[in-house]
Protein backbone atom coordinates (compact mmCIF):
# COMPACT_ATOMS: atom_id res chain seq x y z
CA UNK A 1 0.00 0.00 0.00
CA UNK A 2 2.71 2.58 0.77
CA UNK A 3 4.29 1.93 -2.64
CA UNK A 4 0.98 2.65 -4.39
CA UNK A 5 0.54 5.86 -2.40
CA UNK A 6 4.05 7.07 -3.20
CA UNK A 7 3.55 6.31 -6.88
CA UNK A 8 0.31 8.27 -6.84
CA UNK A 9 1.93 11.18 -5.00
CA UNK A 10 4.78 11.39 -7.46
CA UNK A 11 2.39 11.22 -10.40
CA UNK A 12 0.83 14.44 -9.09
CA UNK A 13 4.21 15.93 -8.17
CA UNK A 14 6.62 14.94 -10.95
CA UNK A 15 10.27 14.53 -10.04
CA UNK A 16 12.48 17.27 -11.47
CA UNK A 17 15.70 15.86 -12.91
CA UNK A 18 16.93 18.46 -15.39
CA UNK A 19 19.02 21.43 -14.20
CA UNK A 20 17.94 24.80 -15.49
CA UNK A 21 16.37 28.12 -14.56
CA UNK A 22 13.61 28.11 -11.97
CA UNK A 23 11.67 30.99 -13.55
CA UNK A 24 10.84 32.07 -17.08
CA UNK A 25 10.90 35.61 -18.44
CA UNK A 26 7.56 36.39 -16.78
CA UNK A 27 8.77 35.31 -13.35
CA UNK A 28 6.74 32.10 -13.40
CA UNK A 29 7.91 28.55 -12.74
CA UNK A 30 9.38 26.76 -15.74
CA UNK A 31 8.60 23.38 -14.16
CA UNK A 32 6.76 22.29 -11.04
CA UNK A 33 7.52 19.26 -8.91
CA UNK A 34 9.90 17.81 -6.37
CA UNK A 35 13.59 16.98 -6.59
CA UNK A 36 16.33 15.27 -4.63
CA UNK A 37 18.72 18.22 -5.09
CA UNK A 38 18.34 21.98 -5.67
CA UNK A 39 18.95 21.70 -9.42
CA UNK A 40 16.89 24.73 -10.44
CA UNK A 41 18.64 28.11 -10.52
CA UNK A 42 16.82 30.92 -8.71
CA UNK A 43 17.53 34.49 -9.87
CA UNK A 44 15.96 37.26 -7.82
CA UNK A 45 16.27 39.62 -10.79
CA UNK A 46 13.61 37.49 -12.56
CA UNK A 47 11.09 38.06 -9.77
CA UNK A 48 8.65 40.81 -10.79
CA UNK A 49 6.92 40.93 -7.40
CA UNK A 50 8.06 41.15 -3.80
CA UNK A 51 10.30 38.22 -3.04
CA UNK A 52 10.14 36.49 0.32
CA UNK A 53 13.35 34.68 1.20
CA UNK A 54 14.59 32.86 4.28
CA UNK A 55 17.47 30.78 5.61
CA UNK A 56 16.61 28.85 8.76
CA UNK A 57 18.80 26.43 10.72
CA UNK A 58 17.93 24.29 13.72
CA UNK A 59 20.32 22.30 15.92
CA UNK A 60 18.84 19.76 18.34
CA UNK A 61 19.96 17.56 21.20
CA UNK A 62 17.71 15.50 23.46
CA UNK A 63 17.24 18.46 25.84
CA UNK A 64 18.15 21.63 23.93
CA UNK A 65 17.70 23.32 20.59
CA UNK A 66 19.00 26.41 18.82
CA UNK A 67 17.14 28.03 15.92
CA UNK A 68 18.62 30.76 13.73
CA UNK A 69 16.59 32.57 11.06
CA UNK A 70 17.54 35.26 8.56
CA UNK A 71 14.58 36.38 6.45
CA UNK A 72 13.95 39.13 3.90
CA UNK A 73 10.32 39.65 2.89
CA UNK A 74 10.80 42.93 1.07
CA UNK A 75 9.16 45.45 3.38
CA UNK A 76 10.90 44.10 6.44
CA UNK A 77 13.67 41.73 7.41
CA UNK A 78 14.11 39.56 10.47
CA UNK A 79 17.11 38.04 12.20
CA UNK A 80 16.21 35.84 15.14
CA UNK A 81 17.99 33.46 17.48
CA UNK A 82 15.99 31.14 19.75
CA UNK A 83 17.32 28.99 22.56
CA UNK A 84 15.15 26.25 24.05
CA UNK A 85 15.94 24.23 27.16
CA UNK A 86 13.40 21.43 27.31
CA UNK A 87 14.65 20.23 30.70
CA UNK A 88 14.08 23.56 32.50
CA UNK A 89 11.34 25.04 30.27
CA UNK A 90 13.44 28.07 29.31
CA UNK A 91 12.75 29.61 25.90
CA UNK A 92 14.54 32.83 24.94
CA UNK A 93 14.39 34.62 21.57
CA UNK A 94 16.48 37.58 20.45
CA UNK A 95 15.15 39.43 17.37
CA UNK A 96 16.15 42.32 15.18
CA UNK A 97 13.60 43.73 12.72
CA UNK A 98 15.14 45.48 9.73
CA UNK A 99 13.02 47.97 7.72
CA UNK A 100 13.51 47.71 3.94
CA UNK A 101 16.33 45.19 4.29
CA UNK A 102 19.12 44.43 1.87
CA UNK A 103 20.29 41.14 3.29
CA UNK A 104 21.47 39.74 -0.08
CA UNK A 105 20.57 36.14 0.69
CA UNK A 106 22.30 33.73 -1.71
CA UNK A 107 20.39 32.32 -4.71
CA UNK A 108 21.17 28.70 -3.85
CA UNK A 109 21.77 26.75 -0.63
CA UNK A 110 24.88 25.28 -2.21
CA UNK A 111 26.95 28.45 -2.25
CA UNK A 112 27.27 31.94 -0.84
CA UNK A 113 27.28 33.38 2.64
CA UNK A 114 24.84 35.18 4.93
CA UNK A 115 26.06 37.83 7.36
CA UNK A 116 24.29 40.20 9.74
CA UNK A 117 26.12 42.48 12.17
CA UNK A 118 23.40 44.05 14.27
CA UNK A 119 22.96 45.97 17.48
CA UNK A 120 22.27 42.83 19.53
CA UNK A 121 22.74 39.93 17.13
CA UNK A 122 25.66 38.93 14.96
CA UNK A 123 25.10 35.99 12.60
CA UNK A 124 27.42 34.51 9.99
CA UNK A 125 26.43 31.50 7.89
CA UNK A 126 29.26 30.51 5.61
CA UNK A 127 29.29 27.74 3.03
CA UNK A 128 32.34 25.55 2.57
CA UNK A 129 32.38 23.08 -0.36
CA UNK A 130 31.47 20.40 -0.92
CA UNK A 131 28.64 20.55 1.60
CA UNK A 132 29.59 22.08 4.96
CA UNK A 133 28.20 25.18 6.61
CA UNK A 134 29.55 27.09 9.56
CA UNK A 135 27.02 28.79 11.81
CA UNK A 136 28.44 31.52 14.07
CA UNK A 137 26.11 33.41 16.40
CA UNK A 138 26.58 36.03 19.10
CA UNK A 139 23.80 37.57 21.20
CA UNK A 140 23.96 39.25 24.64
CA UNK A 141 23.30 35.88 26.29
CA UNK A 142 24.51 33.23 23.83
CA UNK A 143 27.39 32.29 21.57
CA UNK A 144 27.52 29.43 19.09
CA UNK A 145 30.08 28.10 16.65
CA UNK A 146 28.71 25.05 14.88
CA UNK A 147 29.62 23.22 11.70
CA UNK A 148 26.75 21.48 9.91
CA UNK A 149 28.01 18.70 7.68
CA UNK A 150 26.28 16.40 5.20
CA UNK A 151 27.34 13.96 2.52
CA UNK A 152 27.09 15.78 -0.79
CA UNK A 153 25.36 12.71 -2.27
CA UNK A 154 22.54 12.68 0.32
CA UNK A 155 19.09 13.58 -0.95
CA UNK A 156 17.61 16.97 -0.16
CA UNK A 157 13.86 17.62 0.06
CA UNK A 158 13.16 20.10 -2.73
CA UNK A 159 9.83 21.43 -3.96
CA UNK A 160 9.02 24.00 -6.66
CA UNK A 161 5.30 24.70 -6.54
CA UNK A 162 2.80 27.33 -7.69
CA UNK A 163 -0.04 28.80 -5.65
CA UNK A 164 -3.72 28.73 -6.57
CA UNK A 165 -3.93 32.49 -5.92
CA UNK A 166 -2.23 33.27 -9.25
CA UNK A 167 0.60 32.35 -11.65
CA UNK A 168 2.87 35.05 -10.24
CA UNK A 169 3.13 33.15 -6.94
CA UNK A 170 5.61 30.35 -6.32
CA UNK A 171 7.75 28.78 -3.63
CA UNK A 172 11.10 27.06 -4.11
CA UNK A 173 12.06 25.35 -0.88
CA UNK A 174 14.93 23.10 0.13
CA UNK A 175 15.06 21.15 3.36
CA UNK A 176 17.98 19.02 4.52
CA UNK A 177 18.02 16.66 7.50
CA UNK A 178 19.52 15.16 9.48
CA UNK A 179 22.67 17.25 9.28
CA UNK A 180 25.70 16.31 11.39
CA UNK A 181 26.60 19.12 13.83
CA UNK A 182 30.06 19.63 15.32
CA UNK A 183 30.79 22.55 17.64
CA UNK A 184 29.61 24.31 20.78
CA UNK A 185 26.73 26.43 22.03
CA UNK A 186 27.24 28.50 25.20
CA UNK A 187 24.34 29.97 27.16
CA UNK A 188 25.11 31.06 30.70
CA UNK A 189 26.37 28.08 32.67
CA UNK A 190 25.23 25.66 29.97
CA UNK A 191 27.77 24.54 27.37
CA UNK A 192 26.62 22.15 24.66
CA UNK A 193 29.31 20.17 22.91
CA UNK A 194 27.70 18.95 19.71
CA UNK A 195 28.62 15.74 17.91
CA UNK A 196 26.71 13.69 15.31
CA UNK A 197 26.12 11.04 17.99
CA UNK A 198 24.41 13.50 20.34
CA UNK A 199 22.69 16.00 18.05
CA UNK A 200 21.24 16.67 14.60
CA UNK A 201 20.69 19.70 12.41
CA UNK A 202 18.01 20.89 9.98
CA UNK A 203 18.18 23.41 7.15
CA UNK A 204 15.00 25.11 5.88
CA UNK A 205 15.82 27.32 2.88
CA UNK A 206 13.21 29.12 0.79
CA UNK A 207 12.85 31.62 -2.04
CA UNK A 208 9.38 32.67 -3.06
CA UNK A 209 6.69 35.10 -4.07
CA UNK A 210 3.88 34.09 -1.72
CA UNK A 211 0.35 35.31 -1.04
CA UNK A 212 0.14 38.02 1.59
CA UNK A 213 -1.41 35.71 4.19
CA UNK A 214 -1.09 32.03 4.90
CA UNK A 215 -1.13 29.30 7.53
CA UNK A 216 0.97 26.18 7.57
CA UNK A 217 1.79 23.18 9.73
CA UNK A 218 5.30 21.77 10.00
CA UNK A 219 6.91 18.96 11.89
CA UNK A 220 10.34 17.38 11.86
CA UNK A 221 12.55 15.09 13.89
CA UNK A 222 15.43 12.66 13.63
CA UNK A 223 16.63 9.38 15.07
CA UNK A 224 20.12 8.32 14.06
CA UNK A 225 20.37 8.39 10.25
CA UNK A 226 16.60 8.78 9.86
CA UNK A 227 15.01 12.23 9.52
CA UNK A 228 11.48 13.26 8.61
CA UNK A 229 9.85 16.41 7.31
CA UNK A 230 6.06 16.71 7.47
CA UNK A 231 3.75 19.53 6.47
CA UNK A 232 0.16 20.63 6.07
CA UNK A 233 -1.88 23.70 5.24
CA UNK A 234 -0.92 26.25 2.59
CA UNK A 235 0.48 24.45 -0.47
CA UNK A 236 -0.34 21.04 1.02
CA UNK A 237 -4.03 21.95 0.77
CA UNK A 238 -3.43 22.52 -2.94
CA UNK A 239 -1.76 19.14 -3.49
CA UNK A 240 1.89 20.09 -2.99
CA UNK A 241 3.66 18.31 -0.14
CA UNK A 242 7.15 17.79 1.26
CA UNK A 243 6.28 14.77 3.36
CA UNK A 244 9.53 12.88 3.13
CA UNK A 245 11.50 10.49 5.31
CA UNK A 246 15.26 10.43 4.66
CA UNK A 247 16.95 7.15 5.57
CA UNK A 248 20.72 6.81 5.18
CA UNK A 249 20.66 9.77 2.79
CA UNK A 250 17.84 8.42 0.57
CA UNK A 251 14.50 10.24 0.39
CA UNK A 252 11.23 8.28 0.64
CA UNK A 253 8.15 10.33 -0.30
CA UNK A 254 4.73 10.11 1.32
CA UNK A 255 1.38 11.52 0.33
CA UNK A 256 -0.73 13.94 2.37
CA UNK A 257 -0.67 13.80 6.17
CA UNK A 258 -3.09 15.01 8.82
CA UNK A 259 -1.99 16.88 11.94
CA UNK A 260 -4.25 16.40 14.99
CA UNK A 261 -3.87 18.34 18.23
CA UNK A 262 -6.18 20.05 20.69
CA UNK A 263 -3.81 21.59 23.23
CA UNK A 264 -0.20 22.57 22.41
CA UNK A 265 0.85 20.89 25.65
CA UNK A 266 -0.92 17.68 24.64
CA UNK A 267 0.04 15.14 21.99
CA UNK A 268 0.40 16.15 18.34
CA UNK A 269 -0.37 13.23 16.03
CA UNK A 270 0.63 13.13 12.35
CA UNK A 271 -0.76 10.32 10.19
CA UNK A 272 -0.42 9.77 6.46
CA UNK A 273 -3.63 9.12 4.52
CA UNK A 274 -2.76 5.42 4.12
CA UNK A 275 -1.55 4.99 7.70
CA UNK A 276 1.98 4.10 6.60
CA UNK A 277 3.32 6.95 8.73
CA UNK A 278 1.89 7.35 12.22
CA UNK A 279 3.88 9.54 14.62
CA UNK A 280 3.02 11.30 17.86
CA UNK A 281 4.96 14.21 19.32
CA UNK A 282 4.77 14.34 23.12
CA UNK A 283 5.61 17.94 24.13
CA UNK A 284 8.06 18.79 26.86
CA UNK A 285 7.79 22.52 26.11
CA UNK A 286 5.27 24.61 24.19
CA UNK A 287 5.21 28.17 22.92
CA UNK A 288 2.41 30.49 21.85
CA UNK A 289 3.08 33.95 20.44
CA UNK A 290 1.27 36.57 18.36
CA UNK A 291 2.73 39.80 16.97
CA UNK A 292 1.31 42.53 14.73
CA UNK A 293 3.76 45.07 13.29
CA UNK A 294 1.20 46.42 10.76
CA UNK A 295 3.44 45.65 7.80
CA UNK A 296 3.72 42.06 9.07
CA UNK A 297 1.97 39.85 11.61
CA UNK A 298 2.41 36.35 12.94
CA UNK A 299 0.60 33.90 15.20
CA UNK A 300 2.66 30.87 16.23
CA UNK A 301 1.86 27.73 18.21
CA UNK A 302 4.78 25.35 18.71
CA UNK A 303 5.45 22.15 20.61
CA UNK A 304 8.93 20.78 21.32
CA UNK A 305 9.44 17.26 22.54
CA UNK A 306 9.84 13.64 21.48
CA UNK A 307 8.40 11.72 18.53
CA UNK A 308 7.37 8.08 18.74
CA UNK A 309 5.54 5.81 16.30
CA UNK A 310 6.09 3.85 13.11
CA UNK A 311 7.01 4.62 9.50
CA UNK A 312 6.43 2.00 6.77
CA UNK A 313 8.71 2.79 3.82
CA UNK A 314 7.96 2.09 0.17
CA UNK A 315 10.55 -0.74 0.17
CA UNK A 316 8.67 -2.69 2.84
CA UNK A 317 10.92 -1.71 5.73
CA UNK A 318 9.14 -0.57 8.88
CA UNK A 319 10.89 1.91 11.16
CA UNK A 320 10.11 2.20 14.86
CA UNK A 321 10.66 5.69 16.22
CA UNK A 322 11.14 6.05 19.97
CA UNK A 323 11.58 9.32 21.89
CA UNK A 324 13.21 11.12 18.96
CA UNK A 325 13.63 14.90 19.44
CA UNK A 326 11.86 17.40 17.22
CA UNK A 327 9.03 19.89 16.90
CA UNK A 328 5.55 20.46 15.52
CA UNK A 329 4.05 23.87 14.81
CA UNK A 330 1.19 25.83 13.32
CA UNK A 331 2.09 29.26 11.97
CA UNK A 332 -0.02 32.07 10.52
CA UNK A 333 1.87 34.84 8.73
CA UNK A 334 0.79 38.09 7.11
CA UNK A 335 3.96 39.36 5.49
C-alpha positions as CSV (number, residue, x, y, z in Angstrom):
1,X,0.0,0.0,0.0
2,X,2.7,2.6,0.8
3,X,4.3,1.9,-2.6
4,X,1.0,2.7,-4.4
5,X,0.5,5.9,-2.4
6,X,4.0,7.1,-3.2
7,X,3.6,6.3,-6.9
8,X,0.3,8.3,-6.8
9,X,1.9,11.2,-5.0
10,X,4.8,11.4,-7.5
11,X,2.4,11.2,-10.4
12,X,0.8,14.4,-9.1
13,X,4.2,15.9,-8.2
14,X,6.6,14.9,-11.0
15,X,10.3,14.5,-10.0
16,X,12.5,17.3,-11.5
17,X,15.7,15.9,-12.9
18,X,16.9,18.5,-15.4
19,X,19.0,21.4,-14.2
20,X,17.9,24.8,-15.5
21,X,16.4,28.1,-14.6
22,X,13.6,28.1,-12.0
23,X,11.7,31.0,-13.5
24,X,10.8,32.1,-17.1
25,X,10.9,35.6,-18.4
26,X,7.6,36.4,-16.8
27,X,8.8,35.3,-13.4
28,X,6.7,32.1,-13.4
29,X,7.9,28.6,-12.7
30,X,9.4,26.8,-15.7
31,X,8.6,23.4,-14.2
32,X,6.8,22.3,-11.0
33,X,7.5,19.3,-8.9
34,X,9.9,17.8,-6.4
35,X,13.6,17.0,-6.6
36,X,16.3,15.3,-4.6
37,X,18.7,18.2,-5.1
38,X,18.3,22.0,-5.7
39,X,19.0,21.7,-9.4
40,X,16.9,24.7,-10.4
41,X,18.6,28.1,-10.5
42,X,16.8,30.9,-8.7
43,X,17.5,34.5,-9.9
44,X,16.0,37.3,-7.8
45,X,16.3,39.6,-10.8
46,X,13.6,37.5,-12.6
47,X,11.1,38.1,-9.8
48,X,8.6,40.8,-10.8
49,X,6.9,40.9,-7.4
50,X,8.1,41.2,-3.8
51,X,10.3,38.2,-3.0
52,X,10.1,36.5,0.3
53,X,13.3,34.7,1.2
54,X,14.6,32.9,4.3
55,X,17.5,30.8,5.6
56,X,16.6,28.8,8.8
57,X,18.8,26.4,10.7
58,X,17.9,24.3,13.7
59,X,20.3,22.3,15.9
60,X,18.8,19.8,18.3
61,X,20.0,17.6,21.2
62,X,17.7,15.5,23.5
63,X,17.2,18.5,25.8
64,X,18.1,21.6,23.9
65,X,17.7,23.3,20.6
66,X,19.0,26.4,18.8
67,X,17.1,28.0,15.9
68,X,18.6,30.8,13.7
69,X,16.6,32.6,11.1
70,X,17.5,35.3,8.6
71,X,14.6,36.4,6.4
72,X,13.9,39.1,3.9
73,X,10.3,39.6,2.9
74,X,10.8,42.9,1.1
75,X,9.2,45.4,3.4
76,X,10.9,44.1,6.4
77,X,13.7,41.7,7.4
78,X,14.1,39.6,10.5
79,X,17.1,38.0,12.2
80,X,16.2,35.8,15.1
81,X,18.0,33.5,17.5
82,X,16.0,31.1,19.7
83,X,17.3,29.0,22.6
84,X,15.1,26.3,24.0
85,X,15.9,24.2,27.2
86,X,13.4,21.4,27.3
87,X,14.6,20.2,30.7
88,X,14.1,23.6,32.5
89,X,11.3,25.0,30.3
90,X,13.4,28.1,29.3
91,X,12.8,29.6,25.9
92,X,14.5,32.8,24.9
93,X,14.4,34.6,21.6
94,X,16.5,37.6,20.4
95,X,15.2,39.4,17.4
96,X,16.1,42.3,15.2
97,X,13.6,43.7,12.7
98,X,15.1,45.5,9.7
99,X,13.0,48.0,7.7
100,X,13.5,47.7,3.9
101,X,16.3,45.2,4.3
102,X,19.1,44.4,1.9
103,X,20.3,41.1,3.3
104,X,21.5,39.7,-0.1
105,X,20.6,36.1,0.7
106,X,22.3,33.7,-1.7
107,X,20.4,32.3,-4.7
108,X,21.2,28.7,-3.9
109,X,21.8,26.8,-0.6
110,X,24.9,25.3,-2.2
111,X,27.0,28.4,-2.3
112,X,27.3,31.9,-0.8
113,X,27.3,33.4,2.6
114,X,24.8,35.2,4.9
115,X,26.1,37.8,7.4
116,X,24.3,40.2,9.7
117,X,26.1,42.5,12.2
118,X,23.4,44.1,14.3
119,X,23.0,46.0,17.5
120,X,22.3,42.8,19.5
121,X,22.7,39.9,17.1
122,X,25.7,38.9,15.0
123,X,25.1,36.0,12.6
124,X,27.4,34.5,10.0
125,X,26.4,31.5,7.9
126,X,29.3,30.5,5.6
127,X,29.3,27.7,3.0
128,X,32.3,25.6,2.6
129,X,32.4,23.1,-0.4
130,X,31.5,20.4,-0.9
131,X,28.6,20.6,1.6
132,X,29.6,22.1,5.0
133,X,28.2,25.2,6.6
134,X,29.5,27.1,9.6
135,X,27.0,28.8,11.8
136,X,28.4,31.5,14.1
137,X,26.1,33.4,16.4
138,X,26.6,36.0,19.1
139,X,23.8,37.6,21.2
140,X,24.0,39.3,24.6
141,X,23.3,35.9,26.3
142,X,24.5,33.2,23.8
143,X,27.4,32.3,21.6
144,X,27.5,29.4,19.1
145,X,30.1,28.1,16.6
146,X,28.7,25.1,14.9
147,X,29.6,23.2,11.7
148,X,26.8,21.5,9.9
149,X,28.0,18.7,7.7
150,X,26.3,16.4,5.2
151,X,27.3,14.0,2.5
152,X,27.1,15.8,-0.8
153,X,25.4,12.7,-2.3
154,X,22.5,12.7,0.3
155,X,19.1,13.6,-1.0
156,X,17.6,17.0,-0.2
157,X,13.9,17.6,0.1
158,X,13.2,20.1,-2.7
159,X,9.8,21.4,-4.0
160,X,9.0,24.0,-6.7
161,X,5.3,24.7,-6.5
162,X,2.8,27.3,-7.7
163,X,0.0,28.8,-5.6
164,X,-3.7,28.7,-6.6
165,X,-3.9,32.5,-5.9
166,X,-2.2,33.3,-9.2
167,X,0.6,32.3,-11.7
168,X,2.9,35.0,-10.2
169,X,3.1,33.2,-6.9
170,X,5.6,30.3,-6.3
171,X,7.7,28.8,-3.6
172,X,11.1,27.1,-4.1
173,X,12.1,25.4,-0.9
174,X,14.9,23.1,0.1
175,X,15.1,21.1,3.4
176,X,18.0,19.0,4.5
177,X,18.0,16.7,7.5
178,X,19.5,15.2,9.5
179,X,22.7,17.3,9.3
180,X,25.7,16.3,11.4
181,X,26.6,19.1,13.8
182,X,30.1,19.6,15.3
183,X,30.8,22.6,17.6
184,X,29.6,24.3,20.8
185,X,26.7,26.4,22.0
186,X,27.2,28.5,25.2
187,X,24.3,30.0,27.2
188,X,25.1,31.1,30.7
189,X,26.4,28.1,32.7
190,X,25.2,25.7,30.0
191,X,27.8,24.5,27.4
192,X,26.6,22.2,24.7
193,X,29.3,20.2,22.9
194,X,27.7,18.9,19.7
195,X,28.6,15.7,17.9
196,X,26.7,13.7,15.3
197,X,26.1,11.0,18.0
198,X,24.4,13.5,20.3
199,X,22.7,16.0,18.0
200,X,21.2,16.7,14.6
201,X,20.7,19.7,12.4
202,X,18.0,20.9,10.0
203,X,18.2,23.4,7.1
204,X,15.0,25.1,5.9
205,X,15.8,27.3,2.9
206,X,13.2,29.1,0.8
207,X,12.8,31.6,-2.0
208,X,9.4,32.7,-3.1
209,X,6.7,35.1,-4.1
210,X,3.9,34.1,-1.7
211,X,0.4,35.3,-1.0
212,X,0.1,38.0,1.6
213,X,-1.4,35.7,4.2
214,X,-1.1,32.0,4.9
215,X,-1.1,29.3,7.5
216,X,1.0,26.2,7.6
217,X,1.8,23.2,9.7
218,X,5.3,21.8,10.0
219,X,6.9,19.0,11.9
220,X,10.3,17.4,11.9
221,X,12.6,15.1,13.9
222,X,15.4,12.7,13.6
223,X,16.6,9.4,15.1
224,X,20.1,8.3,14.1
225,X,20.4,8.4,10.3
226,X,16.6,8.8,9.9
227,X,15.0,12.2,9.5
228,X,11.5,13.3,8.6
229,X,9.9,16.4,7.3
230,X,6.1,16.7,7.5
231,X,3.7,19.5,6.5
232,X,0.2,20.6,6.1
233,X,-1.9,23.7,5.2
234,X,-0.9,26.3,2.6
235,X,0.5,24.4,-0.5
236,X,-0.3,21.0,1.0
237,X,-4.0,22.0,0.8
238,X,-3.4,22.5,-2.9
239,X,-1.8,19.1,-3.5
240,X,1.9,20.1,-3.0
241,X,3.7,18.3,-0.1
242,X,7.1,17.8,1.3
243,X,6.3,14.8,3.4
244,X,9.5,12.9,3.1
245,X,11.5,10.5,5.3
246,X,15.3,10.4,4.7
247,X,16.9,7.1,5.6
248,X,20.7,6.8,5.2
249,X,20.7,9.8,2.8
250,X,17.8,8.4,0.6
251,X,14.5,10.2,0.4
252,X,11.2,8.3,0.6
253,X,8.2,10.3,-0.3
254,X,4.7,10.1,1.3
255,X,1.4,11.5,0.3
256,X,-0.7,13.9,2.4
257,X,-0.7,13.8,6.2
258,X,-3.1,15.0,8.8
259,X,-2.0,16.9,11.9
260,X,-4.2,16.4,15.0
261,X,-3.9,18.3,18.2
262,X,-6.2,20.1,20.7
263,X,-3.8,21.6,23.2
264,X,-0.2,22.6,22.4
265,X,0.9,20.9,25.7
266,X,-0.9,17.7,24.6
267,X,0.0,15.1,22.0
268,X,0.4,16.2,18.3
269,X,-0.4,13.2,16.0
270,X,0.6,13.1,12.4
271,X,-0.8,10.3,10.2
272,X,-0.4,9.8,6.5
273,X,-3.6,9.1,4.5
274,X,-2.8,5.4,4.1
275,X,-1.5,5.0,7.7
276,X,2.0,4.1,6.6
277,X,3.3,6.9,8.7
278,X,1.9,7.3,12.2
279,X,3.9,9.5,14.6
280,X,3.0,11.3,17.9
281,X,5.0,14.2,19.3
282,X,4.8,14.3,23.1
283,X,5.6,17.9,24.1
284,X,8.1,18.8,26.9
285,X,7.8,22.5,26.1
286,X,5.3,24.6,24.2
287,X,5.2,28.2,22.9
288,X,2.4,30.5,21.8
289,X,3.1,34.0,20.4
290,X,1.3,36.6,18.4
291,X,2.7,39.8,17.0
292,X,1.3,42.5,14.7
293,X,3.8,45.1,13.3
294,X,1.2,46.4,10.8
295,X,3.4,45.6,7.8
296,X,3.7,42.1,9.1
297,X,2.0,39.8,11.6
298,X,2.4,36.3,12.9
299,X,0.6,33.9,15.2
300,X,2.7,30.9,16.2
301,X,1.9,27.7,18.2
302,X,4.8,25.4,18.7
303,X,5.5,22.1,20.6
304,X,8.9,20.8,21.3
305,X,9.4,17.3,22.5
306,X,9.8,13.6,21.5
307,X,8.4,11.7,18.5
308,X,7.4,8.1,18.7
309,X,5.5,5.8,16.3
310,X,6.1,3.9,13.1
311,X,7.0,4.6,9.5
312,X,6.4,2.0,6.8
313,X,8.7,2.8,3.8
314,X,8.0,2.1,0.2
315,X,10.5,-0.7,0.2
316,X,8.7,-2.7,2.8
317,X,10.9,-1.7,5.7
318,X,9.1,-0.6,8.9
319,X,10.9,1.9,11.2
320,X,10.1,2.2,14.9
321,X,10.7,5.7,16.2
322,X,11.1,6.1,20.0
323,X,11.6,9.3,21.9
324,X,13.2,11.1,19.0
325,X,13.6,14.9,19.4
326,X,11.9,17.4,17.2
327,X,9.0,19.9,16.9
328,X,5.6,20.5,15.5
329,X,4.1,23.9,14.8
330,X,1.2,25.8,13.3
331,X,2.1,29.3,12.0
332,X,0.0,32.1,10.5
333,X,1.9,34.8,8.7
334,X,0.8,38.1,7.1
335,X,4.0,39.4,5.5
